[in-house]
Amino acid sequence: MSAYSIAEAKAHLSALVEQVVRGETVTLTRRGKTVARIVPAGELTPKPRLDLAVLQKFRASMPKASLTSAEMMRNMRDEKDGW
């Protein structure tokens, strides 16, 4: 794994992409600290899928609000001290 500053990466982007195509991981740094990594596309890990049924069950278990969001915002705006 090789590391490059952002400025170096800008100047040599094509070469860095070629390194990644060959299977290497390239680390990008700013002021010596890692800020990003460029990895081969095959190494990306997919995000877990959101279970909508669980989310719907959770929302159904929540108490109903007595005010709409618009009413809450109006009330907060109209309060003397704000929030």
PDB file of N, CA, C and O in Angstrom:
ATOM      1  N   MET A   1       0.855  -1.167   0.000  1.00  0.00           N
ATOM      2  CA  MET A   1       0.000   0.000   0.000  1.00  0.00           C
ATOM      3  C   MET A   1       0.899   1.228   0.000  1.00  0.00           C
ATOM      4  O   MET A   1       1.810   1.338   0.821  1.00  0.00           O
ATOM      5  N   SER A   2       0.642   2.144  -0.920  1.00  0.00           N
ATOM      6  CA  SER A   2       1.440   3.356  -1.006  1.00  0.00           C
ATOM      7  C   SER A   2       0.607   4.558  -0.583  1.00  0.00           C
ATOM      8  O   SER A   2      -0.617   4.557  -0.715  1.00  0.00           O
ATOM      9  N   ALA A   3       1.285   5.587  -0.071  1.00  0.00           N
ATOM     10  CA  ALA A   3       0.598   6.785   0.408  1.00  0.00           C
ATOM     11  C   ALA A   3       1.083   8.001  -0.370  1.00  0.00           C
ATOM     12  O   ALA A   3       2.272   8.136  -0.658  1.00  0.00           O
ATOM     13  N   TYR A   4       0.150   8.881  -0.703  1.00  0.00           N
ATOM     14  CA  TYR A   4       0.445  10.100  -1.443  1.00  0.00           C
ATOM     15  C   TYR A   4      -0.333  11.249  -0.836  1.00  0.00           C
ATOM     16  O   TYR A   4      -1.443  11.070  -0.336  1.00  0.00           O
ATOM     17  N   SER A   5       0.263  12.431  -0.885  1.00  0.00           N
ATOM     18  CA  SER A   5      -0.470  13.619  -0.462  1.00  0.00           C
ATOM     19  C   SER A   5      -1.522  13.934  -1.518  1.00  0.00           C
ATOM     20  O   SER A   5      -1.455  13.442  -2.644  1.00  0.00           O
ATOM     21  N   ILE A   6      -2.480  14.748  -1.146  1.00  0.00           N
ATOM     22  CA  ILE A   6      -3.525  15.143  -2.089  1.00  0.00           C
ATOM     23  C   ILE A   6      -2.891  15.829  -3.308  1.00  0.00           C
ATOM     24  O   ILE A   6      -3.290  15.573  -4.444  1.00  0.00           O
ATOM     25  N   ALA A   7      -1.913  16.691  -3.069  1.00  0.00           N
ATOM     26  CA  ALA A   7      -1.256  17.403  -4.185  1.00  0.00           C
ATOM     27  C   ALA A   7      -0.571  16.419  -5.126  1.00  0.00           C
ATOM     28  O   ALA A   7      -0.669  16.557  -6.345  1.00  0.00           O
ATOM     29  N   GLU A   8       0.129  15.414  -4.563  1.00  0.00           N
ATOM     30  CA  GLU A   8       0.776  14.403  -5.409  1.00  0.00           C
ATOM     31  C   GLU A   8      -0.267  13.611  -6.189  1.00  0.00           C
ATOM     32  O   GLU A   8      -0.069  13.298  -7.363  1.00  0.00           O
ATOM     33  N   ALA A   9      -1.375  13.291  -5.531  1.00  0.00           N
ATOM     34  CA  ALA A   9      -2.424  12.511  -6.185  1.00  0.00           C
ATOM     35  C   ALA A   9      -3.018  13.277  -7.364  1.00  0.00           C
ATOM     36  O   ALA A   9      -3.285  12.694  -8.414  1.00  0.00           O
ATOM     37  N   LYS A  10      -3.226  14.584  -7.190  1.00  0.00           N
ATOM     38  CA  LYS A  10      -3.743  15.399  -8.295  1.00  0.00           C
ATOM     39  C   LYS A  10      -2.785  15.361  -9.482  1.00  0.00           C
ATOM     40  O   LYS A  10      -3.209  15.236 -10.631  1.00  0.00           O
ATOM     41  N   ALA A  11      -1.501  15.471  -9.193  1.00  0.00           N
ATOM     42  CA  ALA A  11      -0.509  15.543 -10.259  1.00  0.00           C
ATOM     43  C   ALA A  11      -0.312  14.202 -10.964  1.00  0.00           C
ATOM     44  O   ALA A  11       0.091  14.172 -12.127  1.00  0.00           O
ATOM     45  N   HIS A  12      -0.591  13.094 -10.275  1.00  0.00           N
ATOM     46  CA  HIS A  12      -0.289  11.773 -10.836  1.00  0.00           C
ATOM     47  C   HIS A  12      -1.492  10.826 -10.772  1.00  0.00           C
ATOM     48  O   HIS A  12      -1.332   9.627 -10.545  1.00  0.00           O
ATOM     49  N   LEU A  13      -2.678  11.363 -10.971  1.00  0.00           N
ATOM     50  CA  LEU A  13      -3.884  10.553 -10.826  1.00  0.00           C
ATOM     51  C   LEU A  13      -3.891   9.332 -11.745  1.00  0.00           C
ATOM     52  O   LEU A  13      -4.237   8.237 -11.303  1.00  0.00           O
ATOM     53  N   SER A  14      -3.518   9.499 -13.000  1.00  0.00           N
ATOM     54  CA  SER A  14      -3.531   8.363 -13.932  1.00  0.00           C
ATOM     55  C   SER A  14      -2.640   7.232 -13.440  1.00  0.00           C
ATOM     56  O   SER A  14      -3.024   6.065 -13.510  1.00  0.00           O
ATOM     57  N   ALA A  15      -1.459   7.566 -12.944  1.00  0.00           N
ATOM     58  CA  ALA A  15      -0.534   6.545 -12.441  1.00  0.00           C
ATOM     59  C   ALA A  15      -1.105   5.857 -11.197  1.00  0.00           C
ATOM     60  O   ALA A  15      -0.938   4.651 -11.022  1.00  0.00           O
ATOM     61  N   LEU A  16      -1.768   6.614 -10.350  1.00  0.00           N
ATOM     62  CA  LEU A  16      -2.368   6.019  -9.156  1.00  0.00           C
ATOM     63  C   LEU A  16      -3.495   5.069  -9.530  1.00  0.00           C
ATOM     64  O   LEU A  16      -3.642   4.002  -8.935  1.00  0.00           O
ATOM     65  N   VAL A  17      -4.289   5.463 -10.520  1.00  0.00           N
ATOM     66  CA  VAL A  17      -5.369   4.588 -10.974  1.00  0.00           C
ATOM     67  C   VAL A  17      -4.794   3.295 -11.538  1.00  0.00           C
ATOM     68  O   VAL A  17      -5.359   2.223 -11.324  1.00  0.00           O
ATOM     69  N   GLU A  18      -3.688   3.383 -12.246  1.00  0.00           N
ATOM     70  CA  GLU A  18      -3.045   2.169 -12.776  1.00  0.00           C
ATOM     71  C   GLU A  18      -2.591   1.252 -11.634  1.00  0.00           C
ATOM     72  O   GLU A  18      -2.718   0.032 -11.732  1.00  0.00           O
ATOM     73  N   GLN A  19      -2.064   1.834 -10.556  1.00  0.00           N
ATOM     74  CA  GLN A  19      -1.680   1.025  -9.400  1.00  0.00           C
ATOM     75  C   GLN A  19      -2.894   0.286  -8.849  1.00  0.00           C
ATOM     76  O   GLN A  19      -2.811  -0.895  -8.511  1.00  0.00           O
ATOM     77  N   VAL A  20      -4.016   0.985  -8.762  1.00  0.00           N
ATOM     78  CA  VAL A  20      -5.239   0.378  -8.227  1.00  0.00           C
ATOM     79  C   VAL A  20      -5.730  -0.720  -9.162  1.00  0.00           C
ATOM     80  O   VAL A  20      -6.188  -1.765  -8.701  1.00  0.00           O
ATOM     81  N   VAL A  21      -5.640  -0.495 -10.465  1.00  0.00           N
ATOM     82  CA  VAL A  21      -6.046  -1.514 -11.443  1.00  0.00           C
ATOM     83  C   VAL A  21      -5.228  -2.792 -11.255  1.00  0.00           C
ATOM     84  O   VAL A  21      -5.741  -3.896 -11.434  1.00  0.00           O
ATOM     85  N   ARG A  22      -3.946  -2.632 -10.891  1.00  0.00           N
ATOM     86  CA  ARG A  22      -3.079  -3.797 -10.648  1.00  0.00           C
ATOM     87  C   ARG A  22      -3.375  -4.468  -9.309  1.00  0.00           C
ATOM     88  O   ARG A  22      -2.731  -5.459  -8.966  1.00  0.00           O
ATOM     89  N   GLY A  23      -4.342  -3.943  -8.542  1.00  0.00           N
ATOM     90  CA  GLY A  23      -4.740  -4.584  -7.298  1.00  0.00           C
ATOM     91  C   GLY A  23      -4.190  -3.929  -6.041  1.00  0.00           C
ATOM     92  O   GLY A  23      -4.428  -4.423  -4.939  1.00  0.00           O
ATOM     93  N   GLU A  24      -3.468  -2.839  -6.180  1.00  0.00           N
ATOM     94  CA  GLU A  24      -2.910  -2.160  -5.011  1.00  0.00           C
ATOM     95  C   GLU A  24      -3.935  -1.202  -4.412  1.00  0.00           C
ATOM     96  O   GLU A  24      -4.855  -0.750  -5.094  1.00  0.00           O
ATOM     97  N   THR A  25      -3.762  -0.904  -3.138  1.00  0.00           N
ATOM     98  CA  THR A  25      -4.553   0.122  -2.475  1.00  0.00           C
ATOM     99  C   THR A  25      -3.691   1.357  -2.343  1.00  0.00           C
ATOM    100  O   THR A  25      -2.527   1.268  -1.952  1.00  0.00           O
ATOM    101  N   VAL A  26      -4.251   2.509  -2.665  1.00  0.00           N
ATOM    102  CA  VAL A  26      -3.530   3.773  -2.585  1.00  0.00           C
ATOM    103  C   VAL A  26      -4.156   4.600  -1.466  1.00  0.00           C
ATOM    104  O   VAL A  26      -5.374   4.768  -1.420  1.00  0.00           O
ATOM    105  N   THR A  27      -3.328   5.112  -0.574  1.00  0.00           N
ATOM    106  CA  THR A  27      -3.784   5.942   0.534  1.00  0.00           C
ATOM    107  C   THR A  27      -3.507   7.402   0.221  1.00  0.00           C
ATOM    108  O   THR A  27      -2.416   7.748  -0.233  1.00  0.00           O
ATOM    109  N   LEU A  28      -4.490   8.258   0.463  1.00  0.00           N
ATOM    110  CA  LEU A  28      -4.331   9.692   0.268  1.00  0.00           C
ATOM    111  C   LEU A  28      -4.224  10.362   1.631  1.00  0.00           C
ATOM    112  O   LEU A  28      -4.972  10.042   2.555  1.00  0.00           O
ATOM    113  N   THR A  29      -3.285  11.293   1.744  1.00  0.00           N
ATOM    114  CA  THR A  29      -3.057  11.953   3.025  1.00  0.00           C
ATOM    115  C   THR A  29      -3.187  13.470   2.891  1.00  0.00           C
ATOM    116  O   THR A  29      -3.017  14.038   1.812  1.00  0.00           O
ATOM    117  N   ARG A  30      -3.490  14.097   4.008  1.00  0.00           N
ATOM    118  CA  ARG A  30      -3.494  15.556   4.099  1.00  0.00           C
ATOM    119  C   ARG A  30      -2.761  15.886   5.393  1.00  0.00           C
ATOM    120  O   ARG A  30      -3.161  15.470   6.481  1.00  0.00           O
ATOM    121  N   ARG A  31      -1.677  16.646   5.247  1.00  0.00           N
ATOM    122  CA  ARG A  31      -0.818  17.005   6.386  1.00  0.00           C
ATOM    123  C   ARG A  31      -0.359  15.763   7.158  1.00  0.00           C
ATOM    124  O   ARG A  31      -0.273  15.760   8.386  1.00  0.00           O
ATOM    125  N   GLY A  32      -0.072  14.719   6.395  1.00  0.00           N
ATOM    126  CA  GLY A  32       0.458  13.495   6.986  1.00  0.00           C
ATOM    127  C   GLY A  32      -0.570  12.541   7.573  1.00  0.00           C
ATOM    128  O   GLY A  32      -0.203  11.466   8.048  1.00  0.00           O
ATOM    129  N   LYS A  33      -1.836  12.902   7.553  1.00  0.00           N
ATOM    130  CA  LYS A  33      -2.879  12.034   8.114  1.00  0.00           C
ATOM    131  C   LYS A  33      -3.720  11.442   6.990  1.00  0.00           C
ATOM    132  O   LYS A  33      -4.074  12.136   6.036  1.00  0.00           O
ATOM    133  N   THR A  34      -4.033  10.173   7.107  1.00  0.00           N
ATOM    134  CA  THR A  34      -4.844   9.484   6.106  1.00  0.00           C
ATOM    135  C   THR A  34      -6.239  10.090   6.053  1.00  0.00           C
ATOM    136  O   THR A  34      -6.905  10.236   7.078  1.00  0.00           O
ATOM    137  N   VAL A  35      -6.678  10.445   4.830  1.00  0.00           N
ATOM    138  CA  VAL A  35      -8.022  10.989   4.653  1.00  0.00           C
ATOM    139  C   VAL A  35      -8.878  10.131   3.725  1.00  0.00           C
ATOM    140  O   VAL A  35     -10.105  10.229   3.750  1.00  0.00           O
ATOM    141  N   ALA A  36      -8.239   9.284   2.901  1.00  0.00           N
ATOM    142  CA  ALA A  36      -9.011   8.461   1.968  1.00  0.00           C
ATOM    143  C   ALA A  36      -8.146   7.310   1.467  1.00  0.00           C
ATOM    144  O   ALA A  36      -6.918   7.346   1.538  1.00  0.00           O
ATOM    145  N   ARG A  37      -8.828   6.294   0.961  1.00  0.00           N
ATOM    146  CA  ARG A  37      -8.144   5.171   0.314  1.00  0.00           C
ATOM    147  C   ARG A  37      -8.838   4.891  -1.002  1.00  0.00           C
ATOM    148  O   ARG A  37     -10.064   4.934  -1.096  1.00  0.00           O
ATOM    149  N   ILE A  38      -8.032   4.601  -2.022  1.00  0.00           N
ATOM    150  CA  ILE A  38      -8.569   4.165  -3.313  1.00  0.00           C
ATOM    151  C   ILE A  38      -8.291   2.675  -3.398  1.00  0.00           C
ATOM    152  O   ILE A  38      -7.135   2.254  -3.361  1.00  0.00           O
ATOM    153  N   VAL A  39      -9.337   1.882  -3.512  1.00  0.00           N
ATOM    154  CA  VAL A  39      -9.190   0.433  -3.532  1.00  0.00           C
ATOM    155  C   VAL A  39      -9.761  -0.118  -4.831  1.00  0.00           C
ATOM    156  O   VAL A  39     -10.637   0.501  -5.436  1.00  0.00           O
ATOM    157  N   PRO A  40      -9.272  -1.277  -5.263  1.00  0.00           N
ATOM    158  CA  PRO A  40      -9.860  -1.904  -6.458  1.00  0.00           C
ATOM    159  C   PRO A  40     -11.356  -2.143  -6.246  1.00  0.00           C
ATOM    160  O   PRO A  40     -11.789  -2.467  -5.140  1.00  0.00           O
ATOM    161  N   ALA A  41     -12.128  -1.982  -7.298  1.00  0.00           N
ATOM    162  CA  ALA A  41     -13.582  -2.087  -7.193  1.00  0.00           C
ATOM    163  C   ALA A  41     -14.037  -3.428  -6.628  1.00  0.00           C
ATOM    164  O   ALA A  41     -15.058  -3.482  -5.942  1.00  0.00           O
ATOM    165  N   GLY A  42     -13.322  -4.493  -6.891  1.00  0.00           N
ATOM    166  CA  GLY A  42     -13.696  -5.811  -6.382  1.00  0.00           C
ATOM    167  C   GLY A  42     -13.552  -5.942  -4.882  1.00  0.00           C
ATOM    168  O   GLY A  42     -14.093  -6.878  -4.292  1.00  0.00           O
ATOM    169  N   GLU A  43     -12.830  -5.020  -4.245  1.00  0.00           N
ATOM    170  CA  GLU A  43     -12.622  -5.087  -2.803  1.00  0.00           C
ATOM    171  C   GLU A  43     -13.636  -4.276  -2.013  1.00  0.00           C
ATOM    172  O   GLU A  43     -13.584  -4.263  -0.784  1.00  0.00           O
ATOM    173  N   LEU A  44     -14.550  -3.607  -2.682  1.00  0.00           N
ATOM    174  CA  LEU A  44     -15.548  -2.813  -1.977  1.00  0.00           C
ATOM    175  C   LEU A  44     -16.472  -3.730  -1.205  1.00  0.00           C
ATOM    176  O   LEU A  44     -16.882  -4.778  -1.703  1.00  0.00           O
ATOM    177  N   THR A  45     -16.796  -3.332   0.010  1.00  0.00           N
ATOM    178  CA  THR A  45     -17.729  -4.118   0.813  1.00  0.00           C
ATOM    179  C   THR A  45     -19.104  -3.458   0.726  1.00  0.00           C
ATOM    180  O   THR A  45     -19.237  -2.266   1.005  1.00  0.00           O
ATOM    181  N   PRO A  46     -20.111  -4.212   0.345  1.00  0.00           N
ATOM    182  CA  PRO A  46     -21.444  -3.631   0.226  1.00  0.00           C
ATOM    183  C   PRO A  46     -22.008  -3.256   1.598  1.00  0.00           C
ATOM    184  O   PRO A  46     -21.720  -3.912   2.599  1.00  0.00           O
ATOM    185  N   LYS A  47     -22.803  -2.209   1.628  1.00  0.00           N
ATOM    186  CA  LYS A  47     -23.462  -1.807   2.868  1.00  0.00           C
ATOM    187  C   LYS A  47     -24.579  -2.800   3.158  1.00  0.00           C
ATOM    188  O   LYS A  47     -25.203  -3.320   2.233  1.00  0.00           O
ATOM    189  N   PRO A  48     -24.835  -3.066   4.436  1.00  0.00           N
ATOM    190  CA  PRO A  48     -25.942  -3.972   4.748  1.00  0.00           C
ATOM    191  C   PRO A  48     -27.275  -3.355   4.334  1.00  0.00           C
ATOM    192  O   PRO A  48     -27.483  -2.147   4.443  1.00  0.00           O
ATOM    193  N   ARG A  49     -28.151  -4.198   3.866  1.00  0.00           N
ATOM    194  CA  ARG A  49     -29.459  -3.714   3.418  1.00  0.00           C
ATOM    195  C   ARG A  49     -30.307  -3.337   4.627  1.00  0.00           C
ATOM    196  O   ARG A  49     -30.251  -3.992   5.668  1.00  0.00           O
ATOM    197  N   LEU A  50     -31.085  -2.281   4.475  1.00  0.00           N
ATOM    198  CA  LEU A  50     -31.982  -1.831   5.523  1.00  0.00           C
ATOM    199  C   LEU A  50     -33.225  -2.712   5.525  1.00  0.00           C
ATOM    200  O   LEU A  50     -33.864  -2.897   4.489  1.00  0.00           O
ATOM    201  N   ASP A  51     -33.560  -3.247   6.673  1.00  0.00           N
ATOM    202  CA  ASP A  51     -34.741  -4.098   6.805  1.00  0.00           C
ATOM    203  C   ASP A  51     -35.953  -3.192   7.036  1.00  0.00           C
ATOM    204  O   ASP A  51     -36.182  -2.719   8.149  1.00  0.00           O
ATOM    205  N   LEU A  52     -36.720  -2.960   5.978  1.00  0.00           N
ATOM    206  CA  LEU A  52     -37.848  -2.036   6.061  1.00  0.00           C
ATOM    207  C   LEU A  52     -38.934  -2.519   7.006  1.00  0.00           C
ATOM    208  O   LEU A  52     -39.611  -1.700   7.629  1.00  0.00           O
ATOM    209  N   ALA A  53     -39.117  -3.820   7.128  1.00  0.00           N
ATOM    210  CA  ALA A  53     -40.142  -4.345   8.031  1.00  0.00           C
ATOM    211  C   ALA A  53     -39.798  -3.994   9.478  1.00  0.00           C
ATOM    212  O   ALA A  53     -40.682  -3.643  10.259  1.00  0.00           O
ATOM    213  N   VAL A  54     -38.524  -4.087   9.833  1.00  0.00           N
ATOM    214  CA  VAL A  54     -38.090  -3.731  11.185  1.00  0.00           C
ATOM    215  C   VAL A  54     -38.305  -2.239  11.425  1.00  0.00           C
ATOM    216  O   VAL A  54     -38.756  -1.837  12.497  1.00  0.00           O
ATOM    217  N   LEU A  55     -37.984  -1.426  10.431  1.00  0.00           N
ATOM    218  CA  LEU A  55     -38.173   0.016  10.552  1.00  0.00           C
ATOM    219  C   LEU A  55     -39.656   0.360  10.713  1.00  0.00           C
ATOM    220  O   LEU A  55     -40.007   1.199  11.542  1.00  0.00           O
ATOM    221  N   GLN A  56     -40.518  -0.275   9.936  1.00  0.00           N
ATOM    222  CA  GLN A  56     -41.957  -0.020  10.051  1.00  0.00           C
ATOM    223  C   GLN A  56     -42.478  -0.428  11.427  1.00  0.00           C
ATOM    224  O   GLN A  56     -43.303   0.271  12.014  1.00  0.00           O
ATOM    225  N   LYS A  57     -41.999  -1.552  11.935  1.00  0.00           N
ATOM    226  CA  LYS A  57     -42.418  -2.011  13.267  1.00  0.00           C
ATOM    227  C   LYS A  57     -41.971  -1.008  14.330  1.00  0.00           C
ATOM    228  O   LYS A  57     -42.728  -0.696  15.250  1.00  0.00           O
ATOM    229  N   PHE A  58     -40.744  -0.504  14.205  1.00  0.00           N
ATOM    230  CA  PHE A  58     -40.234   0.476  15.157  1.00  0.00           C
ATOM    231  C   PHE A  58     -41.077   1.750  15.111  1.00  0.00           C
ATOM    232  O   PHE A  58     -41.462   2.279  16.154  1.00  0.00           O
ATOM    233  N   ARG A  59     -41.364   2.244  13.901  1.00  0.00           N
ATOM    234  CA  ARG A  59     -42.164   3.469  13.771  1.00  0.00           C
ATOM    235  C   ARG A  59     -43.562   3.275  14.349  1.00  0.00           C
ATOM    236  O   ARG A  59     -44.111   4.195  14.955  1.00  0.00           O
ATOM    237  N   ALA A  60     -44.135   2.106  14.172  1.00  0.00           N
ATOM    238  CA  ALA A  60     -45.475   1.842  14.692  1.00  0.00           C
ATOM    239  C   ALA A  60     -45.479   1.827  16.217  1.00  0.00           C
ATOM    240  O   ALA A  60     -46.505   2.115  16.833  1.00  0.00           O
ATOM    241  N   SER A  61     -44.347   1.497  16.831  1.00  0.00           N
ATOM    242  CA  SER A  61     -44.271   1.433  18.294  1.00  0.00           C
ATOM    243  C   SER A  61     -44.082   2.808  18.935  1.00  0.00           C
ATOM    244  O   SER A  61     -44.227   2.955  20.149  1.00  0.00           O
ATOM    245  N   MET A  62     -43.758   3.811  18.122  1.00  0.00           N
ATOM    246  CA  MET A  62     -43.518   5.156  18.648  1.00  0.00           C
ATOM    247  C   MET A  62     -44.853   5.842  18.939  1.00  0.00           C
ATOM    248  O   MET A  62     -45.826   5.653  18.210  1.00  0.00           O
ATOM    249  N   PRO A  63     -44.892   6.643  20.014  1.00  0.00           N
ATOM    250  CA  PRO A  63     -46.151   7.363  20.298  1.00  0.00           C
ATOM    251  C   PRO A  63     -46.424   8.419  19.235  1.00  0.00           C
ATOM    252  O   PRO A  63     -45.499   8.986  18.653  1.00  0.00           O
ATOM    253  N   LYS A  64     -47.693   8.671  18.993  1.00  0.00           N
ATOM    254  CA  LYS A  64     -48.083   9.675  18.007  1.00  0.00           C
ATOM    255  C   LYS A  64     -47.808  11.070  18.579  1.00  0.00           C
ATOM    256  O   LYS A  64     -48.069  11.332  19.753  1.00  0.00           O
ATOM    257  N   ALA A  65     -47.288  11.943  17.749  1.00  0.00           N
ATOM    258  CA  ALA A  65     -47.015  13.317  18.169  1.00  0.00           C
ATOM    259  C   ALA A  65     -48.326  14.090  18.267  1.00  0.00           C
ATOM    260  O   ALA A  65     -49.240  13.896  17.466  1.00  0.00           O
ATOM    261  N   SER A  66     -48.399  14.968  19.261  1.00  0.00           N
ATOM    262  CA  SER A  66     -49.620  15.749  19.428  1.00  0.00           C
ATOM    263  C   SER A  66     -49.673  16.925  18.456  1.00  0.00           C
ATOM    264  O   SER A  66     -50.746  17.461  18.181  1.00  0.00           O
ATOM    265  N   LEU A  67     -48.500  17.327  17.934  1.00  0.00           N
ATOM    266  CA  LEU A  67     -48.420  18.428  16.975  1.00  0.00           C
ATOM    267  C   LEU A  67     -47.744  17.956  15.702  1.00  0.00           C
ATOM    268  O   LEU A  67     -46.937  17.028  15.722  1.00  0.00           O
ATOM    269  N   THR A  68     -48.077  18.599  14.598  1.00  0.00           N
ATOM    270  CA  THR A  68     -47.351  18.310  13.367  1.00  0.00           C
ATOM    271  C   THR A  68     -45.989  18.989  13.440  1.00  0.00           C
ATOM    272  O   THR A  68     -45.786  19.874  14.271  1.00  0.00           O
ATOM    273  N   SER A  69     -45.069  18.594  12.596  1.00  0.00           N
ATOM    274  CA  SER A  69     -43.751  19.219  12.601  1.00  0.00           C
ATOM    275  C   SER A  69     -43.845  20.705  12.274  1.00  0.00           C
ATOM    276  O   SER A  69     -43.087  21.507  12.819  1.00  0.00           O
ATOM    277  N   ALA A  70     -44.761  21.076  11.397  1.00  0.00           N
ATOM    278  CA  ALA A  70     -44.948  22.491  11.059  1.00  0.00           C
ATOM    279  C   ALA A  70     -45.423  23.275  12.281  1.00  0.00           C
ATOM    280  O   ALA A  70     -44.968  24.394  12.517  1.00  0.00           O
ATOM    281  N   GLU A  71     -46.333  22.692  13.054  1.00  0.00           N
ATOM    282  CA  GLU A  71     -46.810  23.361  14.270  1.00  0.00           C
ATOM    283  C   GLU A  71     -45.693  23.495  15.300  1.00  0.00           C
ATOM    284  O   GLU A  71     -45.576  24.529  15.958  1.00  0.00           O
ATOM    285  N   MET A  72     -44.883  22.467  15.441  1.00  0.00           N
ATOM    286  CA  MET A  72     -43.753  22.536  16.374  1.00  0.00           C
ATOM    287  C   MET A  72     -42.796  23.653  15.981  1.00  0.00           C
ATOM    288  O   MET A  72     -42.355  24.425  16.832  1.00  0.00           O
ATOM    289  N   MET A  73     -42.475  23.739  14.700  1.00  0.00           N
ATOM    290  CA  MET A  73     -41.569  24.778  14.223  1.00  0.00           C
ATOM    291  C   MET A  73     -42.155  26.172  14.471  1.00  0.00           C
ATOM    292  O   MET A  73     -41.443  27.081  14.896  1.00  0.00           O
ATOM    293  N   ARG A  74     -43.453  26.334  14.203  1.00  0.00           N
ATOM    294  CA  ARG A  74     -44.100  27.620  14.453  1.00  0.00           C
ATOM    295  C   ARG A  74     -44.026  27.982  15.925  1.00  0.00           C
ATOM    296  O   ARG A  74     -43.732  29.126  16.274  1.00  0.00           O
ATOM    297  N   ASN A  75     -44.292  27.010  16.788  1.00  0.00           N
ATOM    298  CA  ASN A  75     -44.239  27.254  18.230  1.00  0.00           C
ATOM    299  C   ASN A  75     -42.833  27.656  18.673  1.00  0.00           C
ATOM    300  O   ASN A  75     -42.672  28.593  19.455  1.00  0.00           O
ATOM    301  N   MET A  76     -41.828  26.959  18.183  1.00  0.00           N
ATOM    302  CA  MET A  76     -40.452  27.296  18.558  1.00  0.00           C
ATOM    303  C   MET A  76     -40.086  28.685  18.060  1.00  0.00           C
ATOM    304  O   MET A  76     -39.437  29.452  18.771  1.00  0.00           O
ATOM    305  N   ARG A  77     -40.504  29.013  16.832  1.00  0.00           N
ATOM    306  CA  ARG A  77     -40.200  30.327  16.270  1.00  0.00           C
ATOM    307  C   ARG A  77     -40.877  31.421  17.082  1.00  0.00           C
ATOM    308  O   ARG A  77     -40.294  32.480  17.310  1.00  0.00           O
ATOM    309  N   ASP A  78     -42.099  31.169  17.517  1.00  0.00           N
ATOM    310  CA  ASP A  78     -42.875  32.191  18.202  1.00  0.00           C
ATOM    311  C   ASP A  78     -42.549  32.337  19.692  1.00  0.00           C
ATOM    312  O   ASP A  78     -42.941  33.320  20.321  1.00  0.00           O
ATOM    313  N   GLU A  79     -41.833  31.359  20.254  1.00  0.00           N
ATOM    314  CA  GLU A  79     -41.459  31.469  21.663  1.00  0.00           C
ATOM    315  C   GLU A  79     -40.556  32.667  21.864  1.00  0.00           C
ATOM    316  O   GLU A  79     -39.723  32.981  21.014  1.00  0.00           O
ATOM    317  N   LYS A  80     -40.723  33.328  22.983  1.00  0.00           N
ATOM    318  CA  LYS A  80     -39.954  34.539  23.249  1.00  0.00           C
ATOM    319  C   LYS A  80     -38.454  34.247  23.289  1.00  0.00           C
ATOM    320  O   LYS A  80     -37.672  34.989  22.696  1.00  0.00           O
ATOM    321  N   ASP A  81     -38.039  33.185  23.973  1.00  0.00           N
ATOM    322  CA  ASP A  81     -36.626  32.895  24.150  1.00  0.00           C
ATOM    323  C   ASP A  81     -36.076  31.996  23.061  1.00  0.00           C
ATOM    324  O   ASP A  81     -34.874  31.729  23.058  1.00  0.00           O
ATOM    325  N   GLY A  82     -36.882  31.524  22.151  1.00  0.00           N
ATOM    326  CA  GLY A  82     -36.411  30.576  21.141  1.00  0.00           C
ATOM    327  C   GLY A  82     -36.098  29.239  21.784  1.00  0.00           C
ATOM    328  O   GLY A  82     -36.667  28.900  22.822  1.00  0.00           O
ATOM    329  N   TRP A  83     -35.213  28.489  21.190  1.00  0.00           N
ATOM    330  CA  TRP A  83     -34.822  27.208  21.785  1.00  0.00           C
ATOM    331  C   TRP A  83     -33.380  27.128  21.782  1.00  0.00           C
ATOM    332  O   TRP A  83     -32.816  26.133  22.236  1.00  0.00           O
TER     333      TRP A  83
END
